[in-house]
Amino acid sequence: MRSTPGHGEILSYYDFGRTTVQVCAADPRFSYCAYVPESYDEAGDRRYRLLVVVHGTMRDNAACRDAFIDLAEAQQLIVLAPLFPAGITAPRELSSYKRLRGPGDTGPAYDLILLQMIREMQALYRIDAERFALFGFSGGGHFAHRFLYAHPERLAAVSIGAPGIVTLLDDQADWPAGVRDVDAIFGRPIDLAAMRRVAVQMVVGAEDTATWEIAITRDNPWWQPAFESHGATRIERLVALKASFESCGIPVTHDLVPETAHRQEPLLPVVKRFLSERFAQGERDAGS
């Protein structure tokens, strides 16, 4: 067992590299694992950037973490992979985490759970997490772009991978189709100026055209008339999200990956390139 100077916590073998799974102290229904670079020196003073990787509906958060180990080592950053289990708000319910919160929700505020996990990591490691990077694919892509709406000041970069359902910057539709009632849900309005300071990527496979899982019919609890104008496929919906952002002056890097259906792995090279460029720009800005 080893102590971390300045943190007062005890770290063990299981707190380095691929870490073990820890419950969130604020709410033990949730947990997380991380990757800490092999170079992490408890006695050092280097501060590490943070990348949060949010799983999709399968909840394979450890695999999501492992997919970014090479980037973590190359860029010297810590990867945090939260787990939002199914069945939290109702038996076998799968999707409540994807919208963060909703009108009348009595369930968890998933955005705040993530921020609590980050605080717990900051108590253990030297992490510069006031502004961090966020990636999510599929259900994680849902979470990622909605977290950007709720907490833009906390993000340096966000990569939004192939969400099935999108929330547009539409002040004529309610959450999660639009943002008309965001103030009531999150206690604050959309901060477009803060969103413009975040590097945004939207990425999807060029063959991601299946609609069986993402069709929003009238018997779907998420259904609103506004969804009918968002498009039918993930490709079309991401184009609508991009147009919504750009209409508000928010630049978007849009990547359509050839010969790829709804799979995360083929998207990762362009995601890692985008994040690496953002990290390099952050270092240049810090040094200027």
Secondary structure, DSSP 8 states (H G I E B T S, - for coil): -EE-TTT--EE-GGGSEE---EE-TT-TT-EEEEEE-TT--TT----EEEEEEE--TT--HHHHHHTTHHHHHHHTEEEEEEE--TTSSSTT---GGGGS--TT--S--HHHHHHHHHHHHHHHS-EEEEEEEEEEETHHHHHHHHHHHH-GGGEEEEEEE--SS---S-TTS-TTT-STTHHHHHSS---HHHHHTSEEEEEEETT----TTT---TTSTT--GGGGGS-SSHHHHHHHHHHHHHHTT---EEEEETT--S-SGGGHHHHHHHHHHHHHHHHHHHH-
